[in-house]
Amino acid sequence: MGNDNYHESMEKNRQELSQERMAELTRRARQMPKPKSRGLLLPSLFFIFILIPVTLLIYVAFYYEPDDTLTAKTNENEVSFELNSQPPSDSTVLAAADDQQEDEKEEEKKSAKAKEAEEQKELKEKAREREEKAAAKEKEKEQAAAEQQAEKKAQETALAEQKAREEAEAKAKAEAEAEQRAKAEEKEKEKEQQEEQEETPTAGGKTVTVQSSETLYRIAVNNYGASGAAAAVEKIKQANGLASNDISPGQTLILP
């Protein structure tokens, strides 16, 4: 890399010296009076196109000493350079321009690819964000629907339980009322039968209707007294054709 810098510095200095010398010669030529004869034309051209480049070459080769920062160590590297007094050709300039255009196109392609990649990345990121938002929204919707369904089911269950309780209470109340009515009717019926038995005499005595929880012995005690209850029981059995002491509520017995 030091050799390249040295070569570039030498080329730059050579071009500057050549331009200064050419400007000086041009200025002197303008200041000099015009030759009166054509004999001075050839020496002038010879001096301009041959002696000046040779002089520059000798100066650079033997007298020019570059800075230490631009030269390499002489004991390590040997630097060779070539002076070209000819200006760059059109093909060289065109090639350099083409290379520059190619580099610019390549940079533009790289920049376009990088920009496209960044845009694709942004599009993917936005698409991912949209998908996440849609998924979250759908999840919230499903959760809300599930909660609503659970609440509805709980309400239906509560209503069903309440209805079942009300029906059970109504049924129990109806059964209790029916039982009370049946007991009242039965009691009223027994009372009426007892009154009829007490009021209706028979040819051989009177009759009695057996009440619930009454026994044949109790009927005998009530009608004949405790002292003759045992004999009264046998009389009642004979009068009614009973083979045992078993009687049923509502049964009518003849008391002899």
Backbone as numpy.savetxt, mean C-alpha at the origin, in Angstrom:
# Nx Ny Nz CAx CAy CAz Cx Cy Cz
54.01 12.25 -21.10 53.19 13.45 -21.10 54.05 14.70 -21.10
55.24 14.71 -20.44 56.17 15.82 -20.45 56.69 16.10 -21.84
56.91 15.02 -22.63 57.38 15.20 -24.01 56.34 15.92 -24.84
55.09 15.57 -24.65 54.02 16.23 -25.41 53.94 17.70 -25.06
54.03 18.02 -23.78 53.98 19.43 -23.38 55.16 20.20 -23.96
56.31 19.57 -23.94 57.50 20.23 -24.48 57.34 20.49 -25.97
56.82 19.46 -26.67 56.63 19.60 -28.12 55.61 20.70 -28.42
54.53 20.74 -27.65 53.53 21.77 -27.87 54.09 23.15 -27.59
54.89 23.27 -26.52 55.49 24.58 -26.19 56.44 25.04 -27.28
57.23 24.09 -27.81 58.17 24.43 -28.88 57.43 24.87 -30.12
56.37 24.15 -30.45 55.60 24.51 -31.65 54.97 25.88 -31.48
54.45 26.15 -30.29 53.81 27.45 -30.05 54.82 28.59 -30.14
55.99 28.39 -29.54 57.03 29.44 -29.58 57.53 29.66 -31.00
57.66 28.54 -31.73 58.14 28.67 -33.11 57.17 29.47 -33.95
55.86 29.16 -33.77 54.86 29.90 -34.54 54.86 31.37 -34.17
55.01 31.67 -32.86 55.03 33.09 -32.46 56.23 33.82 -33.06
57.40 33.15 -33.02 58.60 33.79 -33.58 58.45 33.99 -35.08
57.87 32.96 -35.72 57.70 33.07 -37.18 56.76 34.20 -37.53
55.69 34.32 -36.75 54.75 35.40 -37.03 55.37 36.76 -36.76
56.13 36.86 -35.66 56.78 38.16 -35.38 57.79 38.53 -36.46
58.58 37.53 -36.90 59.60 37.81 -37.93 58.94 38.21 -39.25
57.84 37.48 -39.57 57.14 37.81 -40.81 56.53 39.20 -40.73
55.98 39.54 -39.56 55.41 40.89 -39.41 56.48 41.96 -39.52
57.67 41.66 -38.90 58.78 42.63 -38.97 59.25 42.81 -40.40
59.39 41.70 -41.11 59.85 41.79 -42.50 58.83 42.51 -43.36
57.56 42.21 -43.10 56.52 42.89 -43.89 56.54 44.38 -43.63
56.72 44.73 -42.33 56.76 46.15 -41.99 57.96 46.84 -42.64
59.11 46.16 -42.63 60.31 46.75 -43.24 60.15 46.86 -44.75
59.51 45.84 -45.31 59.32 45.88 -46.76 58.43 47.03 -47.16
57.45 47.28 -46.31 56.57 48.41 -46.63 57.30 49.75 -46.51
58.22 49.80 -45.47 58.94 51.05 -45.26 60.04 51.29 -46.31
60.57 50.20 -46.87 61.64 50.35 -47.86 61.07 50.91 -49.16
61.87 51.72 -49.84 61.41 52.22 -51.15 61.30 51.10 -52.15
60.41 51.23 -53.05 60.20 50.21 -54.06 61.43 50.08 -54.95
61.83 48.88 -55.25 63.01 48.69 -56.12 62.73 49.19 -57.53
63.76 49.71 -58.04 63.63 50.24 -59.39 63.86 49.18 -60.46
64.33 48.07 -60.03 64.58 47.01 -61.01 64.06 45.71 -60.47
63.89 44.71 -61.28 63.39 43.40 -60.87 64.50 42.52 -60.33
65.73 43.05 -60.29 66.83 42.21 -59.82 66.79 41.98 -58.34
66.13 42.83 -57.59 66.05 42.64 -56.14 64.91 41.70 -55.73
64.06 41.28 -56.62 62.92 40.44 -56.25 63.34 39.05 -55.83
64.24 38.44 -56.57 64.67 37.07 -56.24 65.41 37.01 -54.92
66.37 37.92 -54.65 67.01 37.85 -53.33 66.03 38.05 -52.18
65.06 38.90 -52.40 64.08 39.13 -51.32 63.25 37.88 -51.07
62.80 37.26 -52.14 62.03 36.01 -51.97 62.87 34.93 -51.33
64.13 34.84 -51.75 65.03 33.85 -51.16 65.19 34.11 -49.67
65.37 35.36 -49.32 65.55 35.71 -47.92 64.30 35.38 -47.10
63.13 35.67 -47.68 61.88 35.48 -46.93 61.55 34.00 -46.74
61.63 33.22 -47.80 61.12 31.84 -47.75 62.17 30.79 -47.39
63.45 31.14 -47.41 64.47 30.13 -47.12 65.27 30.51 -45.90
65.82 31.69 -45.86 66.70 32.06 -44.76 65.95 32.18 -43.44
64.72 32.69 -43.50 64.00 32.86 -42.22 63.70 31.52 -41.55
63.13 30.53 -42.23 62.91 29.23 -41.56 64.19 28.58 -41.08
65.30 28.72 -41.91 66.58 28.13 -41.48 67.08 28.83 -40.24
66.93 30.14 -40.20 67.38 30.89 -39.02 66.59 30.48 -37.78
65.29 30.32 -37.93 64.47 29.87 -36.79 64.86 28.49 -36.32
65.15 27.61 -37.27 65.55 26.25 -36.91 66.85 26.26 -36.13
67.83 27.05 -36.60 69.12 27.13 -35.89 68.93 27.72 -34.50
68.07 28.72 -34.41 67.84 29.35 -33.10 67.22 28.37 -32.12
66.22 27.65 -32.60 65.55 26.70 -31.71 66.47 25.57 -31.32
67.29 25.11 -32.28 68.15 23.95 -32.02 69.30 24.27 -31.09
69.86 25.46 -31.16 71.11 25.73 -30.43 70.98 26.78 -29.33
70.03 27.66 -29.41 69.99 28.77 -28.47 68.75 28.79 -27.57
67.67 28.15 -28.01 66.44 28.23 -27.22 66.50 27.25 -26.06
66.23 27.72 -24.86 66.22 26.89 -23.66 64.85 27.02 -23.00
64.06 25.98 -23.01 62.72 26.06 -22.38 62.80 26.05 -20.87
61.68 26.38 -20.20 61.62 26.38 -18.73 61.75 24.97 -18.20
62.21 24.90 -16.93 62.38 23.58 -16.32 61.06 22.85 -16.14
59.98 23.59 -15.95 58.68 22.94 -15.74 58.15 22.28 -16.99
58.68 22.65 -18.18 58.17 22.10 -19.42 59.11 21.10 -20.04
60.33 20.95 -19.53 61.32 20.02 -20.09 61.43 18.79 -19.24
61.85 17.73 -19.86 62.11 16.48 -19.13 63.59 16.39 -18.80
63.93 15.52 -17.90 65.33 15.34 -17.53 66.10 14.76 -18.71
67.24 15.38 -19.03 68.01 14.95 -20.20 68.67 13.60 -19.99
68.95 13.26 -18.74 69.60 11.98 -18.49 68.61 10.82 -18.45
67.31 11.11 -18.46 66.31 10.05 -18.42 65.57 9.91 -19.73
65.20 11.00 -20.34 64.42 10.96 -21.58 65.08 11.81 -22.64
65.03 11.35 -23.83 65.51 12.10 -24.97 64.31 12.55 -25.78
64.22 13.85 -25.95 63.07 14.42 -26.63 63.46 14.77 -28.05
62.65 14.31 -28.97 62.84 14.66 -30.38 61.64 15.42 -30.85
61.85 16.44 -31.64 60.76 17.25 -32.15 61.04 17.59 -33.60
60.00 17.99 -34.25 60.07 18.31 -35.66 59.36 19.63 -35.89
60.04 20.54 -36.53 59.47 21.85 -36.84 58.86 21.81 -38.22
57.68 22.32 -38.28 56.99 22.35 -39.56 56.64 23.80 -39.86
57.33 24.32 -40.79 57.11 25.73 -41.14 55.88 25.93 -42.01
55.32 24.80 -42.47 54.15 24.92 -43.35 52.88 25.00 -42.51
51.95 25.83 -42.88 50.68 25.90 -42.15 49.88 24.62 -42.35
48.97 24.30 -41.44 48.17 23.07 -41.59 47.34 23.12 -42.86
47.23 21.94 -43.49 46.49 21.86 -44.75 44.99 21.88 -44.49
44.25 22.07 -45.58 42.78 22.09 -45.45 42.23 20.75 -44.98
42.87 19.67 -45.45 42.39 18.33 -45.05 42.57 18.12 -43.55
43.71 18.64 -43.02 43.93 18.51 -41.57 42.90 19.29 -40.79
42.64 20.52 -41.26 41.64 21.35 -40.59 40.26 20.70 -40.66
39.92 20.17 -41.84 38.62 19.51 -41.99 38.52 18.27 -41.11
39.65 17.51 -41.05 39.64 16.30 -40.21 39.44 16.67 -38.74
40.16 17.75 -38.32 40.00 18.19 -36.93 38.58 18.65 -36.67
38.01 19.39 -37.65 36.63 19.84 -37.49 35.66 18.66 -37.44
35.93 17.65 -38.30 35.07 16.46 -38.28 35.17 15.74 -36.94
36.43 15.63 -36.44 36.61 14.98 -35.14 35.86 15.74 -34.04
35.96 17.06 -34.10 35.26 17.86 -33.10 33.75 17.68 -33.20
33.26 17.65 -34.45 31.82 17.43 -34.64 31.40 16.05 -34.14
32.26 15.04 -34.43 31.95 13.69 -33.95 31.92 13.66 -32.43
32.93 14.35 -31.82 32.95 14.40 -30.35 31.71 15.09 -29.81
31.33 16.19 -30.46 30.14 16.90 -30.01 28.89 16.04 -30.17
28.80 15.33 -31.31 27.66 14.44 -31.52 27.63 13.33 -30.47
28.84 12.79 -30.18 28.91 11.72 -29.19 28.48 12.23 -27.81
28.94 13.44 -27.48 28.54 14.04 -26.21 27.03 14.28 -26.18
26.50 14.76 -27.30 25.06 14.98 -27.37 24.29 13.68 -27.21
24.81 12.60 -27.84 24.16 11.29 -27.71 24.19 10.83 -26.26
25.38 10.98 -25.63 25.49 10.57 -24.23 24.55 11.38 -23.35
24.53 12.70 -23.61 23.64 13.56 -22.82 22.17 13.18 -23.04
21.82 12.90 -24.32 20.44 12.51 -24.62 20.08 11.18 -23.94
21.05 10.22 -23.97 20.80 8.94 -23.33 20.64 9.11 -21.82
21.53 9.94 -21.24 21.43 10.16 -19.80 20.11 10.83 -19.44
19.71 11.82 -20.27 18.44 12.50 -20.02 17.27 11.53 -20.17
17.33 10.69 -21.21 16.26 9.71 -21.41 16.20 8.71 -20.26
17.40 8.28 -19.79 17.42 7.35 -18.66 16.83 8.00 -17.42
17.16 9.28 -17.21 16.61 9.99 -16.06 15.10 10.14 -16.17
14.63 10.44 -17.39 13.19 10.55 -17.59 12.49 9.22 -17.37
13.11 8.14 -17.87 12.53 6.80 -17.66 12.48 6.47 -16.17
13.55 6.86 -15.47 13.59 6.61 -14.03 12.48 7.38 -13.32
12.31 8.65 -13.71 11.25 9.45 -13.11 9.87 8.88 -13.42
9.69 8.42 -14.69 8.40 7.83 -15.06 8.12 6.57 -14.25
9.16 5.73 -14.09 8.98 4.50 -13.30 8.66 4.84 -11.85
9.35 5.86 -11.32 9.11 6.25 -9.94 7.69 6.77 -9.76
7.24 7.59 -10.72 5.87 8.10 -10.64 4.85 6.97 -10.78
5.15 6.01 -11.70 4.24 4.87 -11.87 4.18 4.04 -10.59
5.35 3.85 -9.95 5.39 3.09 -8.70 4.60 3.81 -7.61
4.76 5.14 -7.55 4.01 5.91 -6.55 2.51 5.81 -6.80
2.12 5.88 -8.09 0.69 5.76 -8.40 0.16 4.38 -8.00
0.95 3.35 -8.29 0.52 1.99 -7.92 0.39 1.85 -6.41
1.37 2.41 -5.68 1.31 2.32 -4.22 0.09 3.07 -3.68
-0.18 4.27 -4.25 -1.34 5.02 -3.80 -2.63 4.27 -4.11
-2.69 3.68 -5.34 -3.89 2.92 -5.71 -4.08 1.71 -4.80
-2.95 1.01 -4.50 -3.04 -0.16 -3.63 -3.49 0.25 -2.22
-2.91 1.36 -1.72 -3.31 1.83 -0.39 -4.78 2.23 -0.36
-5.22 2.89 -1.42 -6.62 3.31 -1.50 -7.54 2.09 -1.56
-7.15 1.09 -2.36 -7.95 -0.13 -2.47 -7.99 -0.87 -1.14
-6.84 -0.88 -0.45 -6.80 -1.54 0.85 -7.70 -0.82 1.85
-7.65 0.50 1.85 -8.53 1.26 2.73 -10.00 1.01 2.40
-10.29 0.93 1.09 -11.66 0.67 0.68 -12.12 -0.70 1.15
-11.27 -1.71 0.97 -11.62 -3.06 1.41 -11.78 -3.11 2.93
-10.88 -2.43 3.64 -10.97 -2.42 5.10 -12.26 -1.74 5.56
-12.60 -0.62 4.90 -13.85 0.07 5.25 -15.06 -0.81 4.97
-15.02 -1.52 3.82 -16.13 -2.42 3.48 -16.24 -3.55 4.50
-15.06 -4.10 4.90 -15.08 -5.19 5.89 -15.62 -4.70 7.23
-15.19 -3.49 7.63 -15.70 -2.94 8.89 -17.21 -2.69 8.80
-17.65 -2.18 7.67 -19.09 -1.93 7.49 -19.87 -3.24 7.52
-19.33 -4.28 6.86 -19.99 -5.58 6.85 -20.05 -6.17 8.26
-18.91 -6.04 9.00 -18.89 -6.56 10.36 -19.88 -5.81 11.25
-19.95 -4.49 11.08 -20.90 -3.70 11.87 -22.34 -4.09 11.53
-22.60 -4.29 10.24 -23.94 -4.69 9.82 -24.31 -6.05 10.39
-23.34 -6.98 10.35 -23.59 -8.31 10.89 -23.83 -8.25 12.39
-23.04 -7.40 13.09 -23.24 -7.27 14.53 -24.62 -6.70 14.84
-25.04 -5.71 14.05 -26.38 -5.15 14.25 -27.46 -6.19 14.00
-27.30 -6.97 12.92 -28.28 -8.02 12.63 -28.33 -9.05 13.75
-27.14 -9.42 14.27 -27.09 -10.39 15.37 -27.78 -9.83 16.61
-27.49 -8.55 16.90 -28.12 -7.93 18.07 -29.64 -7.87 17.91
-30.10 -7.51 16.70 -31.54 -7.46 16.45 -32.18 -8.84 16.58
-31.48 -9.86 16.04 -32.01 -11.22 16.12 -32.10 -11.68 17.57
-31.05 -11.37 18.35 -31.07 -11.76 19.76 -32.18 -11.03 20.51
-32.31 -9.73 20.22 -33.37 -8.97 20.88 -34.75 -9.51 20.51
-34.93 -9.84 19.22 -36.20 -10.40 18.78 -36.48 -11.74 19.45
-35.42 -12.58 19.56 -35.59 -13.88 20.20 -35.97 -13.70 21.67
-35.30 -12.73 22.34 -35.64 -12.48 23.75 -37.09 -12.01 23.88
-37.48 -11.08 23.00 -38.85 -10.58 23.07 -39.86 -11.69 22.81
-39.55 -12.55 21.81 -40.46 -13.66 21.53 -40.53 -14.63 22.70
-39.35 -14.91 23.31 -39.34 -15.82 24.46 -40.12 -15.22 25.63
-39.92 -13.91 25.86 -40.66 -13.25 26.94 -42.16 -13.26 26.67
-42.51 -12.98 25.40 -43.94 -12.99 25.05 -44.53 -14.38 25.21
-43.77 -15.39 24.79 -44.25 -16.77 24.91 -44.41 -17.17 26.37
-43.39 -16.81 27.18 -43.47 -17.15 28.60 -44.64 -16.42 29.26
-44.84 -15.15 28.87 -45.95 -14.39 29.43 -47.29 -15.00 29.02
-47.38 -15.40 27.73 -48.62 -16.01 27.25 -48.88 -17.33 27.96
-47.82 -18.12 28.13 -47.99 -19.40 28.83 -48.42 -19.18 30.27
-47.78 -18.17 30.91 -48.15 -17.90 32.30 -49.60 -17.44 32.40
-50.01 -16.56 31.47 -51.39 -16.10 31.48 -52.35 -17.24 31.20
-51.98 -18.12 30.24 -52.84 -19.27 29.94 -52.95 -20.20 31.14
-51.81 -20.39 31.82 -51.84 -21.26 32.99 -52.70 -20.65 34.09
-52.56 -19.33 34.27 -53.39 -18.67 35.28 -54.87 -18.77 34.93
-55.19 -18.57 33.64 -56.59 -18.68 33.23 -57.12 -20.10 33.44
-56.27 -21.09 33.09 -56.69 -22.49 33.27 -56.94 -22.81 34.74
-56.03 -22.30 35.59 -56.21 -22.55 37.02 -57.47 -21.86 37.54
-57.65 -20.63 37.05 -58.85 -19.91 37.50 -60.11 -20.60 37.02
-60.11 -21.06 35.76 -61.28 -21.77 35.25 -61.52 -23.07 36.00
-60.43 -23.78 36.27 -60.58 -25.05 37.00 -61.10 -24.81 38.40
-60.57 -23.76 39.02 -61.03 -23.45 40.37 -62.50 -23.06 40.37
-62.86 -22.25 39.36 -64.26 -21.84 39.25 -65.16 -23.04 38.98
-64.71 -23.94 38.17 -65.50 -25.13 37.86 -65.67 -26.00 39.08
-64.62 -26.20 39.84 -64.69 -27.02 41.06 -65.66 -26.40 42.06
-65.59 -25.03 42.09 -66.48 -24.34 43.02 -67.93 -24.54 42.63
-68.19 -24.43 41.32 -69.56 -24.63 40.85 -70.04 -26.05 41.12
-69.18 -27.04 40.87 -69.56 -28.44 41.10 -69.85 -28.69 42.58
-69.01 -28.08 43.41 -69.21 -28.28 44.85 -70.53 -27.68 45.30
-70.83 -26.49 44.73 -72.10 -25.87 45.09 -73.27 -26.71 44.61
-73.17 -27.28 43.42 -74.24 -28.12 42.90 -74.43 -29.36 43.75
-73.32 -29.96 44.18 -73.41 -31.16 45.00 -74.05 -30.86 46.35
-73.71 -29.71 46.87 -74.28 -29.36 48.16 -75.77 -29.06 48.05
-76.19 -28.55 46.90 -77.59 -28.18 46.74 -78.47 -29.32 46.23
-77.88 -30.36 45.59 -78.66 -31.42 44.97 -78.65 -32.67 45.86
-79.81 -32.99 46.54 -79.86 -34.21 47.35 -80.18 -35.42 46.48
-79.84 -36.60 46.94 -80.13 -37.85 46.24 -81.10 -38.69 47.08
-81.58 -39.75 46.47 -82.56 -40.59 47.16 -81.96 -41.26 48.38
-80.70 -41.66 48.26 -80.08 -42.35 49.39 -79.23 -41.45 50.22
-79.14 -40.22 49.97 -78.27 -39.28 50.68 -77.91 -38.14 49.77
-76.63 -37.70 49.84 -76.16 -36.60 49.01 -74.93 -37.02 48.23
-74.49 -36.18 47.29 -73.31 -36.45 46.47 -72.25 -35.38 46.74
-71.03 -35.71 46.43 -69.90 -34.79 46.58 -68.95 -34.96 45.39
-68.38 -33.85 44.95 -67.40 -33.89 43.85 -65.99 -33.86 44.42
-65.19 -34.76 44.01 -63.82 -34.86 44.53 -62.99 -33.68 44.02
-62.42 -32.96 44.95 -61.54 -31.84 44.60 -60.10 -32.33 44.46
-59.28 -31.47 43.86 -57.86 -31.85 43.74 -57.24 -31.91 45.12
-56.42 -32.83 45.35 -55.73 -33.10 46.62 -56.65 -33.72 47.68
-57.90 -34.03 47.34 -58.78 -34.70 48.30 -58.65 -36.21 48.17
-58.80 -36.87 49.31 -58.76 -38.34 49.33 -60.10 -38.86 49.87
-60.28 -40.14 49.71 -61.53 -40.76 50.18 -61.64 -40.66 51.70
-60.53 -40.80 52.40 -60.55 -40.70 53.86 -60.89 -39.29 54.29
-60.37 -38.27 53.57 -60.65 -36.89 53.94 -62.15 -36.58 53.73
-62.70 -37.07 52.62 -64.14 -36.86 52.39 -64.97 -37.50 53.51
-64.55 -38.66 53.94 -65.26 -39.36 55.03 -65.17 -38.57 56.32
-63.99 -37.99 56.60 -63.83 -37.18 57.82 -64.70 -35.95 57.76
-64.68 -35.28 56.55 -65.45 -34.03 56.41 -66.97 -34.27 56.57
-67.42 -35.42 56.16 -68.87 -35.64 56.15 -69.36 -36.49 57.34
-68.51 -37.34 57.90 -68.98 -38.24 58.96 -68.22 -38.05 60.27
-67.20 -37.27 60.27 -66.43 -37.06 61.48 -65.26 -38.03 61.56
-64.29 -37.65 62.39 -63.05 -38.43 62.48 -63.26 -39.76 63.19
-64.25 -39.79 64.12 -64.42 -41.03 64.88 -64.93 -42.17 64.02
-65.79 -41.89 63.09 -66.35 -42.96 62.24 -65.85 -42.90 60.83
-64.64 -42.32 60.63 -64.12 -42.12 59.28 -63.81 -43.44 58.60
-63.25 -44.41 59.33 -62.86 -45.67 58.72 -64.09 -46.42 58.22
-65.15 -46.47 59.03 -66.38 -47.14 58.62 -67.05 -46.40 57.49
-66.95 -45.05 57.53 -67.55 -44.22 56.48 -66.87 -44.47 55.14
-65.56 -44.70 55.18 -64.83 -44.98 53.93 -65.36 -46.24 53.28
-65.59 -47.29 54.06 -66.10 -48.53 53.51 -67.50 -48.35 52.96
-68.32 -47.53 53.64 -69.68 -47.28 53.16 -69.65 -46.55 51.82
-68.77 -45.55 51.74 -68.69 -44.77 50.49 -68.24 -45.68 49.34
-67.28 -46.55 49.61 -66.79 -47.46 48.58 -67.92 -48.39 48.12
-68.68 -48.92 49.04 -69.78 -49.82 48.67 -70.86 -49.07 47.89
-71.15 -47.81 48.35 -72.21 -47.04 47.68 -71.83 -46.66 46.26
-70.57 -46.50 46.01 -70.12 -46.07 44.67 -69.47 -47.19 43.87
-69.42 -48.40 44.44 -68.87 -49.55 43.73 -67.37 -49.45 43.51
-66.64 -48.89 44.50 -65.18 -48.72 44.38 -64.48 -49.93 44.93
-63.47 -50.42 44.25 -62.72 -51.57 44.73 -61.53 -51.15 45.58
-61.13 -49.86 45.47 -59.99 -49.36 46.24 -60.28 -47.95 46.71
-59.32 -47.39 47.41 -59.48 -46.02 47.91 -59.08 -44.94 46.88
-58.72 -45.33 45.71 -58.25 -44.36 44.69 -59.42 -43.63 44.07
-59.36 -42.29 44.10 -60.37 -41.45 43.46 -59.66 -40.35 42.68
-60.35 -39.70 41.76 -59.75 -38.66 40.91 -60.51 -37.36 41.05
-59.82 -36.19 40.88 -60.50 -34.90 41.00 -61.61 -34.79 39.98
-62.74 -34.22 40.40 -63.88 -34.06 39.53 -64.84 -35.25 39.56
-64.44 -36.33 40.24 -65.31 -37.51 40.32 -66.43 -37.25 41.33
-67.64 -37.68 40.98 -68.81 -37.48 41.87 -69.05 -38.77 42.67
-69.11 -38.59 43.99 -69.32 -39.74 44.89 -70.66 -39.58 45.63
-71.31 -40.71 45.83 -72.57 -40.73 46.60 -72.22 -41.00 48.06
-72.74 -40.13 48.92 -72.51 -40.32 50.36 -73.76 -40.99 50.97
-73.66 -42.26 51.42 -74.83 -42.97 51.98 -75.22 -42.39 53.35
